Amino acid sequence: MRNKADKKTVLLVFAQKEEYEPFFKNLQHTTITLSNGLELTKSKINNYTIYAFYSGVGKVAIAYKLGLFLSIITPDLIINIGVAGSISSNLKAFGILVATKSCYYDADLTECGYKLGNMSGMPLYFNCDESFINNILKCATSEDNIKTGLILTGDSFITKKLVDKQWFKCFDNPLACDMESASVGQVAFMANVPYLVVRAISDEVIASKSNQDDYNNQLNEASEKAALLVRKVFETKNT
């Protein structure tokens, strides 16, 4: 993986419009059309050139669009921003997970000798960019309630009854789950581009009686928290 110390061209990757919109609120930006017909949002913050798009929910949707964009532009860093469901008692609603790595919970090639979650020909974990994690931690306050650790990805909206106990045996202390992060991590790994995942907690899967209702009620506020934290890093000089 290339690891430039000075990552100034950044591609922001969102699944949903609700996750994307808060980042650009009151921020001057333009829409550009690429040669393949896709549209990207472009903005400038300090010395950072920011590109962004939202793809639709799920692993395939985000991987497909990310791959298309990477065929046209070459960012120094990819950041996946959005919301996630907590599967840890240490990560509460509206807290923020800055992932250190991502992994699939629904990849199962164990009959072929792989570990659970390990896609053929890929590492088990897709490690996130340490330097930008440090930048976020420098800019964060105690009110951001940041945790760092593993996020799991699969093509299911996880409720309490779908949480699998073997996740906590097979994986390295997973804190949250979503439907895109590891897919972004795999594309970034294959493209040799550093990446990062920043997800605010929209629902507490294990603790809530109806985390789907919590997700619906808290999506917008959680989306804003994640987006504005990343934007704060760009707006802070010397990061």
Secondary structure, 3 states (H helix, E strand, C coil): CCCCCCCCEEEEEECCHHHHHHHHCCCCCEEEECCCCCEEEEEEECCEEEEEEECCCCHHHHHHHHHHHHCCCCCCEEEEEEEEEECCCCCCCCCEEEEEEEEECCCCCHHHCCCCCCCCCCCCCEECCHHHHHHHHHHCCHHHCEEEEEEEECCCCCCHHHCCCCHHHHCCCEEEEECCHHHHHHHHHHHCCCEEEEEEEEEECCCCCCHHHHHHHHHHHHHHHHHHHHHHHHHCCCC
